[in-house]
Each structure stands twice: as C-alpha cells, then as structure tokens.
Amino acid sequence: MDDLYGLVTTAVIIGVLVSIAVMLGKARKAAPADALGLKAGRGAAQKRQEALFVTTFPELQPHYHPERILEFVNAWRARTPRTEPVVWNNAPGFGASRVRLQPANDKGQKAELLDTADVVLASFVLQQHAEGGVIRLDPGKLTINVRDAAVRYWHPQREFKWSRAKGWRVINSLSERGIDSNDRGMSFSDSPSSSSSSTAAAATAAVAGAAVVTGAGGAFDGGGSSDSWEGGADSRTSY
C-alpha cells in the first residue's frame, strides 16, 4: 500500500512539474511576440508623428527637423567665434552640406546652408540662448534646448514642441487646444477657453490627422519663445 501511495504521489508531482514546464514554454514564446508587437506599434506611431510634422510645417522642410537642428546647435555652441566669414564643411545635422557663417552682431549670426556648388539652399539667423540657441526663419522661430534635447517652434499660424523624451505636440490654429501625438496616438489637451466651434474644428482636424496625418498651428504663449511653455512665471525655457 505504501508503495502504491508513493507511486501515486510521484506521478502527481511529475504531472505538476510537466504542467509548469509547458506554461513556462508558452510564456517564453509569447513574450517575444508581445515585445515585437509593442515595438511595431511604437514604430507606426513614430511614422505618424513624422508625417504630421512634414505635412503641417512645409516651411521647415527639408532642412529643419528638430533632431537635425538640435545636433547642429549643440556643435555650433562649441565653436570659437570668428571675426570673418567662414565656411563650415560637413556641418553636424546637415549631412554633407556646408554652412557659411557670417560674423555675429547684435542681431545674431547669419548662416547659409550651401550645396556642393555653393548654391544657397536655405538661410537663417543664429542667436545664443542660455540653454541652447535660437534659429530665426522669418516669420518663424525655433528655440533649441540642448540640455533637455528639446525644440519648440513658433509661427504666426502654427507651432510645435518636440523632445527626444516626449515626442511631438502640435498646436492647431483651428482651435485653442493642442493635438498631442505620442506612442498612444493623438489626443486633445484640455483648454477651458475653447469654444464649441473651435472644439468641433479641432475634432475634425484630429480625425483628418489620424487619416492622412495633416494639421495646422496656433499659439502657446503669443510667440514668446523664450518664456516657459506652460505659461509659468519662470522665464527659463522649459520642455
């Protein structure tokens, strides 16, 4: 009887162990699949964000992507100021292109992006900023924070803020509410001053953005790109 009891007990233990092994095997197979699905979802969200930027801000194409100008301004700040014009070959952020820098004055430093034949592709004005730099593109203004790896853009009709950590946030001129674009898709940020008509327009823009990834802009703080994004009393640029 004792032998029979021992055999039964052993069989039960073996069965439990086999069941655990099977469950662990299934979990291992499911985990990579879940990870791949999450990665694919993030990749799709990133593509939507980039498409939104290209469609909404045509005046910044193709040279002024936030990642590019962040890299450029970070390197520009490390350069020794010159008292004569200088051509910066293979300027960071602009690939194989060159940047011709004029001597700085009280309005900033004029810069021209050149191709290999010295044809001017784009021009802008660089200004020092406590936390990075400012690029002025009449009538727009890019404020770059190298410490936080963040960029904000103000234009009379549209704006965005971007950071490596948080992605994109675009303000739509059809309303006073922001259209946030992140890994979870696009959503509206609340604004108590939004009217019902602007809310409806913003909803229409969001649907269009989800379908064809388009948009427009508005204002964060009346164009004060050196002020806090959230409208606080602190004048330090926050991201």
VEXKERO-234357 format. One line per field, with one value per residue: x, y, z of N, C-alpha, C, CB in turn; residue in three letters. Coordinates in steps of 0.1 Angstrom, whole numbers. Glycine has a CB too. Example, Ala and Ser with C-alpha at 12.3 -4.5 7.8 and 13.67 -1.06 7.14 Angstrom:
# VEXKERO-234357
n_east	c(132,128)
n_north	c(-57,-22)
n_up	c(78,71)
ca_east	c(123,137)
ca_north	c(-45,-11)
ca_up	c(78,71)
c_east	c(132,129)
c_north	c(-33,0)
c_up	c(78,79)
cb_east	c(113,141)
cb_north	c(-45,-6)
cb_up	c(90,57)
type	c(ALA,SER)
//
This chain:
# VEXKERO-234357
n_east	c(8,19,38,22,10,32,39,17,19,43,37,18,34,52,34,26,50,55,33,39,63,54,37,56,71,53,49,75,75,54,62,84,68,49,66,76,53,47,69,65,42,51,68,51,36,56,61,37,39,61,52,31,45,59,38,24,42,54,72,95,107,132,151,150,145,137,155,178,185,189,213,230,230,240,267,275,275,299,319,346,340,343,358,355,339,332,333,317,325,307,288,275,243,234,243,262,263,273,278,278,290,284,301,292,267,248,223,225,239,243,235,241,230,247,250,271,279,280,256,230,209,193,187,193,191,212,211,225,214,205,202,208,201,188,171,162,137,123,88,92,103,127,134,160,168,196,203,180,175,155,131,113,89,78,53,34,10,11,24,48,61,88,106,132,125,97,85,63,43,17,2,-30,-43,-70,-82,-80,-68,-44,-30,-19,7,18,32,8,-9,-30,-43,-64,-54,-67,-85,-98,-108,-116,-139,-172,-173,-146,-138,-152,-140,-114,-117,-124,-100,-84,-94,-88,-61,-55,-63,-50,-28,-24,-23,-25,-15,-12,-10,12,21,17,39,62,89,110,100,85,70,47,35,42,56,83,110,127,133,113,108)
n_north	c(-12,12,15,18,42,59,57,70,95,104,104,124,146,147,152,178,192,189,203,229,233,233,256,276,274,283,309,319,319,336,361,373,377,396,417,423,432,455,470,473,488,512,520,525,547,566,570,582,606,618,621,639,662,668,674,694,715,728,749,743,722,708,709,715,697,688,671,673,701,703,688,704,729,723,716,740,758,750,759,782,817,837,864,869,859,824,791,762,731,700,703,694,677,686,668,662,687,722,750,784,809,841,868,874,897,923,914,887,858,854,826,804,777,756,740,715,730,755,768,786,770,774,799,814,830,828,827,832,813,809,782,769,776,799,798,818,821,839,841,826,810,790,775,761,737,724,710,696,683,692,710,739,755,785,801,825,811,785,760,740,717,697,668,645,628,630,632,646,676,693,724,733,757,758,757,763,743,718,694,664,641,610,578,567,575,603,630,654,682,696,728,755,777,771,773,760,758,759,736,717,721,714,687,678,683,665,640,641,642,617,602,611,623,653,688,721,752,771,792,791,809,834,838,842,828,825,823,803,772,764,786,796,816,815,825,808,787,760,724)
n_up	c(0,8,-12,-34,-28,-28,-55,-67,-56,-66,-93,-94,-87,-108,-129,-122,-124,-151,-162,-153,-167,-193,-193,-188,-211,-231,-222,-227,-255,-260,-250,-266,-289,-280,-273,-299,-310,-295,-302,-329,-328,-316,-336,-357,-346,-345,-372,-379,-364,-376,-402,-397,-389,-413,-431,-418,-413,-437,-444,-430,-442,-463,-443,-416,-394,-360,-347,-363,-362,-335,-332,-348,-335,-310,-317,-329,-307,-295,-311,-318,-318,-348,-365,-391,-422,-425,-438,-429,-432,-439,-418,-386,-384,-408,-427,-456,-464,-464,-442,-443,-423,-411,-394,-360,-349,-331,-337,-340,-357,-391,-411,-438,-456,-478,-509,-527,-548,-539,-540,-524,-502,-481,-456,-424,-391,-364,-329,-296,-267,-234,-227,-250,-282,-307,-337,-362,-386,-407,-410,-387,-356,-340,-310,-293,-269,-257,-234,-225,-247,-266,-286,-296,-317,-330,-349,-367,-375,-367,-344,-327,-302,-294,-282,-274,-255,-251,-276,-300,-299,-313,-321,-331,-354,-358,-334,-298,-286,-280,-302,-293,-301,-296,-285,-280,-298,-311,-293,-276,-257,-227,-226,-210,-223,-248,-274,-284,-312,-319,-307,-322,-347,-340,-335,-360,-373,-359,-366,-393,-391,-381,-402,-427,-417,-412,-404,-386,-371,-339,-311,-284,-264,-274,-289,-275,-274,-257,-232,-206,-216,-205,-195,-171,-143,-144,-163,-177,-203,-207,-211)
ca_east	c(0,28,45,12,8,44,39,7,24,54,31,12,44,57,24,26,62,53,24,47,72,46,33,68,75,43,52,87,71,45,69,90,58,44,76,76,40,49,79,59,32,58,73,40,33,67,59,26,44,70,43,24,55,62,26,19,52,61,82,107,112,136,163,149,139,142,167,189,189,195,226,237,232,249,280,277,279,312,328,351,335,353,356,354,330,338,325,318,323,301,282,266,229,231,249,274,261,282,272,286,287,289,305,280,265,238,211,228,248,236,240,236,232,252,253,285,282,279,243,224,197,185,194,187,199,215,213,228,204,211,201,210,202,176,172,151,133,112,84,92,114,130,142,166,173,205,203,169,172,141,130,100,88,66,50,21,-1,13,35,50,72,93,117,135,118,82,79,57,30,14,-10,-38,-49,-84,-87,-71,-64,-33,-31,-7,10,28,31,-6,-17,-32,-54,-65,-52,-79,-83,-111,-112,-120,-154,-177,-170,-132,-137,-156,-130,-102,-121,-123,-86,-78,-98,-80,-47,-54,-65,-39,-17,-23,-26,-20,-9,-18,0,14,21,18,51,73,96,120,92,81,60,35,30,45,63,97,113,136,126,110,104)
ca_north	c(0,23,16,24,56,66,59,80,108,107,107,137,156,148,159,192,198,190,214,242,235,237,270,284,274,291,323,324,321,348,373,379,382,408,427,427,439,468,477,477,499,524,524,531,560,575,574,592,618,624,626,651,673,671,679,706,725,728,759,738,711,695,711,719,687,691,663,679,714,701,684,715,740,717,717,754,764,746,766,795,828,842,878,869,848,811,780,751,719,688,708,684,680,689,658,665,701,732,762,796,817,854,873,877,911,924,907,873,854,849,814,800,763,756,726,713,740,768,774,787,762,780,809,817,837,821,836,824,812,803,767,763,786,803,799,827,819,848,847,816,810,778,776,748,734,713,703,687,677,696,721,744,763,794,807,831,803,771,758,726,714,683,664,631,620,631,632,658,682,703,733,735,770,758,757,767,730,712,680,656,629,602,564,562,582,617,634,668,687,704,742,760,788,766,774,748,758,755,722,709,722,706,673,675,682,653,629,642,639,603,595,615,629,667,697,734,756,782,799,786,820,847,839,844,815,824,820,789,767,762,799,800,829,813,828,798,778,746,714)
ca_up	c(0,9,-25,-43,-24,-32,-69,-70,-52,-76,-106,-93,-87,-122,-137,-119,-130,-166,-165,-151,-178,-205,-192,-190,-226,-238,-218,-234,-269,-261,-246,-278,-298,-274,-275,-313,-313,-289,-309,-342,-325,-315,-349,-365,-340,-349,-386,-379,-359,-386,-413,-392,-390,-427,-437,-410,-413,-450,-444,-423,-450,-457,-436,-402,-385,-347,-344,-371,-357,-322,-334,-353,-325,-300,-322,-331,-295,-291,-320,-314,-327,-358,-369,-406,-427,-425,-443,-420,-440,-432,-405,-380,-386,-422,-436,-464,-468,-457,-437,-443,-411,-411,-381,-352,-345,-321,-341,-342,-367,-403,-416,-451,-459,-491,-515,-531,-558,-532,-541,-511,-501,-470,-447,-411,-382,-352,-317,-284,-257,-221,-227,-263,-292,-314,-351,-367,-400,-409,-397,-376,-346,-334,-298,-291,-256,-258,-222,-224,-261,-269,-296,-298,-329,-331,-362,-366,-378,-362,-335,-321,-293,-296,-274,-276,-244,-251,-289,-306,-296,-323,-318,-343,-354,-358,-320,-288,-279,-286,-306,-288,-308,-289,-288,-278,-309,-310,-284,-273,-243,-223,-225,-206,-231,-261,-277,-290,-326,-321,-304,-333,-357,-336,-336,-374,-376,-353,-375,-406,-388,-380,-415,-436,-409,-415,-393,-387,-358,-332,-303,-270,-255,-281,-297,-266,-274,-246,-220,-202,-225,-197,-191,-157,-141,-146,-177,-182,-213,-201,-221)
c_east	c(9,35,35,10,20,44,29,12,35,48,24,22,50,47,24,38,61,44,31,56,65,42,44,72,65,46,64,83,63,52,76,79,52,53,77,64,41,58,73,49,39,64,63,36,44,65,48,31,52,62,35,33,57,50,22,29,60,73,95,113,122,147,162,141,145,155,180,194,194,209,235,240,241,264,284,281,293,323,333,346,347,349,355,345,338,328,328,315,317,295,273,251,225,238,262,273,271,274,282,281,293,293,292,279,254,225,213,238,241,243,234,240,235,252,267,289,281,266,236,210,188,193,186,196,200,217,216,216,210,211,203,212,189,179,159,149,121,100,85,104,115,138,147,172,182,205,192,166,158,141,115,100,76,65,36,9,0,25,37,61,75,105,120,127,103,76,74,45,28,1,-17,-44,-64,-90,-77,-66,-53,-36,-18,-5,21,26,16,-15,-19,-44,-53,-61,-63,-75,-97,-116,-117,-135,-158,-174,-155,-130,-141,-146,-118,-105,-120,-108,-79,-81,-90,-66,-45,-55,-53,-28,-14,-26,-22,-16,-16,-7,0,13,23,31,63,81,106,113,89,69,47,29,33,53,78,100,122,128,125,105,97)
c_north	c(12,26,22,39,64,68,70,94,113,111,121,148,158,155,174,199,199,201,228,244,239,252,280,285,283,306,328,327,334,361,380,385,395,419,432,436,454,476,482,489,512,529,531,545,570,579,584,605,625,629,638,663,677,679,693,718,725,737,754,726,716,696,712,709,689,684,669,692,713,697,696,725,735,719,732,761,761,753,779,806,833,856,880,858,835,801,768,738,707,692,697,687,682,679,663,680,710,743,773,805,830,858,877,892,911,917,892,870,848,836,810,785,762,741,726,723,754,775,774,780,767,790,811,825,829,831,827,824,805,788,761,774,789,804,807,824,827,842,838,817,796,780,762,747,722,704,692,680,679,709,725,753,772,800,814,822,789,770,743,727,700,681,649,622,619,631,646,663,694,711,736,749,770,758,761,754,724,698,673,644,622,587,559,568,597,620,649,671,697,719,748,771,784,767,761,746,754,741,713,709,713,691,669,673,669,641,629,638,624,596,598,622,644,675,711,739,767,789,793,798,833,849,842,831,814,822,806,785,766,775,803,812,827,815,818,789,764,737,702)
c_up	c(0,-5,-35,-41,-29,-47,-74,-67,-62,-89,-106,-94,-101,-131,-135,-125,-145,-170,-164,-163,-191,-205,-194,-204,-234,-234,-225,-249,-270,-259,-258,-288,-293,-275,-289,-316,-307,-297,-323,-339,-323,-328,-358,-360,-344,-363,-387,-375,-370,-398,-410,-393,-404,-433,-431,-412,-426,-451,-438,-431,-460,-447,-420,-393,-371,-343,-351,-364,-342,-322,-338,-342,-314,-304,-324,-318,-290,-300,-314,-323,-336,-361,-384,-410,-428,-430,-435,-429,-432,-418,-399,-382,-400,-432,-443,-467,-459,-452,-437,-432,-412,-396,-373,-350,-334,-324,-342,-352,-379,-407,-429,-453,-474,-496,-520,-542,-553,-535,-527,-511,-491,-462,-435,-403,-369,-340,-305,-275,-245,-221,-240,-274,-298,-328,-356,-382,-403,-416,-385,-367,-340,-322,-294,-277,-257,-246,-221,-237,-265,-278,-296,-310,-328,-345,-361,-368,-372,-353,-332,-310,-294,-286,-276,-266,-246,-265,-293,-299,-305,-319,-331,-343,-355,-344,-311,-280,-287,-291,-302,-296,-301,-293,-286,-289,-306,-301,-282,-259,-240,-223,-222,-215,-245,-263,-283,-305,-328,-317,-315,-344,-353,-338,-351,-378,-371,-362,-388,-403,-387,-393,-425,-430,-414,-403,-396,-373,-351,-323,-289,-261,-262,-288,-288,-264,-263,-233,-218,-211,-217,-192,-177,-155,-144,-161,-184,-192,-207,-212,-215)
cb_east	c(-9,39,49,-1,7,56,35,-6,31,63,20,4,56,60,10,26,74,47,12,54,80,34,26,80,74,29,54,98,64,34,80,99,47,41,90,77,28,54,92,51,24,70,79,27,33,81,56,14,52,80,33,19,68,65,14,17,61,52,78,103,100,140,170,142,142,132,165,185,178,187,227,230,218,246,282,265,269,314,322,367,329,354,367,368,324,344,328,308,336,311,275,270,225,234,239,275,247,293,267,285,292,278,315,280,261,236,206,216,258,236,239,241,220,266,242,286,273,291,234,221,201,179,197,183,193,228,201,240,191,203,188,198,212,170,173,153,130,116,71,91,112,137,133,177,162,219,202,157,175,133,134,95,87,68,50,19,-3,14,33,54,69,98,115,150,121,78,68,54,30,11,-5,-48,-43,-89,-93,-77,-76,-21,-33,-8,14,27,39,-11,-31,-34,-53,-79,-38,-84,-78,-110,-101,-115,-157,-193,-172,-124,-145,-169,-126,-99,-135,-130,-78,-83,-113,-81,-43,-65,-78,-45,-5,-31,-20,-32,5,-30,-3,27,33,15,51,68,102,128,80,77,64,37,15,53,61,101,119,143,134,100,116)
cb_north	c(0,21,2,16,58,58,45,77,108,95,96,139,152,134,154,195,189,176,214,241,221,228,272,279,260,288,324,313,309,347,370,370,371,406,422,415,432,466,469,465,496,522,512,522,559,568,561,587,616,614,614,649,669,659,670,703,724,730,771,733,703,685,723,733,672,688,648,681,724,690,672,721,744,703,709,761,759,731,768,795,839,833,887,868,851,807,777,752,714,677,721,682,691,703,653,657,706,736,759,804,810,864,884,869,920,938,913,865,844,860,802,809,754,762,723,699,739,777,765,802,747,769,822,803,851,812,844,830,804,808,763,754,782,816,785,842,803,861,853,803,821,768,783,745,732,717,712,695,661,700,716,751,754,805,796,843,801,761,766,716,719,681,667,629,626,643,622,656,687,697,746,724,777,746,743,777,721,711,679,653,633,604,556,566,575,623,626,674,693,700,748,765,798,752,786,747,771,764,719,714,736,709,670,686,694,651,630,656,646,597,600,623,621,671,692,744,760,778,814,779,818,858,850,849,813,837,829,788,753,752,799,788,833,798,842,790,778,747,710)
cb_up	c(12,19,-30,-42,-8,-28,-76,-62,-38,-78,-109,-79,-77,-127,-134,-103,-126,-171,-155,-138,-180,-207,-178,-181,-231,-234,-203,-233,-274,-251,-236,-286,-300,-259,-270,-322,-307,-274,-312,-348,-313,-305,-357,-365,-325,-347,-394,-371,-347,-391,-417,-378,-384,-435,-435,-396,-401,-462,-437,-409,-457,-467,-440,-401,-390,-337,-348,-385,-358,-314,-344,-365,-319,-297,-336,-337,-284,-292,-334,-314,-318,-370,-363,-413,-440,-411,-459,-408,-447,-431,-407,-365,-377,-426,-446,-476,-465,-466,-422,-457,-398,-416,-381,-339,-357,-317,-354,-345,-361,-414,-405,-463,-456,-493,-527,-537,-570,-536,-551,-508,-497,-461,-455,-404,-379,-353,-314,-277,-263,-209,-221,-267,-303,-308,-358,-364,-403,-417,-398,-382,-336,-344,-286,-301,-246,-262,-210,-219,-260,-256,-310,-286,-342,-320,-374,-375,-392,-374,-322,-332,-278,-310,-259,-274,-231,-244,-290,-321,-281,-337,-311,-344,-366,-366,-316,-278,-277,-276,-322,-273,-323,-274,-278,-264,-310,-323,-271,-276,-242,-209,-239,-192,-233,-263,-286,-288,-333,-312,-291,-338,-359,-322,-331,-382,-370,-339,-378,-411,-375,-370,-421,-447,-410,-428,-380,-393,-360,-323,-302,-268,-245,-272,-306,-252,-287,-246,-220,-188,-230,-186,-194,-150,-126,-142,-178,-171,-227,-189,-229)
type	c(MET,ASP,ASP,LEU,TYR,GLY,LEU,VAL,THR,THR,ALA,VAL,ILE,ILE,GLY,VAL,LEU,VAL,SER,ILE,ALA,VAL,MET,LEU,GLY,LYS,ALA,ARG,LYS,ALA,ALA,PRO,ALA,ASP,ALA,LEU,GLY,LEU,LYS,ALA,GLY,ARG,GLY,ALA,ALA,GLN,LYS,ARG,GLN,GLU,ALA,LEU,PHE,VAL,THR,THR,PHE,PRO,GLU,LEU,GLN,PRO,HIS,TYR,HIS,PRO,GLU,ARG,ILE,LEU,GLU,PHE,VAL,ASN,ALA,TRP,ARG,ALA,ARG,THR,PRO,ARG,THR,GLU,PRO,VAL,VAL,TRP,ASN,ASN,ALA,PRO,GLY,PHE,GLY,ALA,SER,ARG,VAL,ARG,LEU,GLN,PRO,ALA,ASN,ASP,LYS,GLY,GLN,LYS,ALA,GLU,LEU,LEU,ASP,THR,ALA,ASP,VAL,VAL,LEU,ALA,SER,PHE,VAL,LEU,GLN,GLN,HIS,ALA,GLU,GLY,GLY,VAL,ILE,ARG,LEU,ASP,PRO,GLY,LYS,LEU,THR,ILE,ASN,VAL,ARG,ASP,ALA,ALA,VAL,ARG,TYR,TRP,HIS,PRO,GLN,ARG,GLU,PHE,LYS,TRP,SER,ARG,ALA,LYS,GLY,TRP,ARG,VAL,ILE,ASN,SER,LEU,SER,GLU,ARG,GLY,ILE,ASP,SER,ASN,ASP,ARG,GLY,MET,SER,PHE,SER,ASP,SER,PRO,SER,SER,SER,SER,SER,SER,THR,ALA,ALA,ALA,ALA,THR,ALA,ALA,VAL,ALA,GLY,ALA,ALA,VAL,VAL,THR,GLY,ALA,GLY,GLY,ALA,PHE,ASP,GLY,GLY,GLY,SER,SER,ASP,SER,TRP,GLU,GLY,GLY,ALA,ASP,SER,ARG,THR,SER,TYR)
//
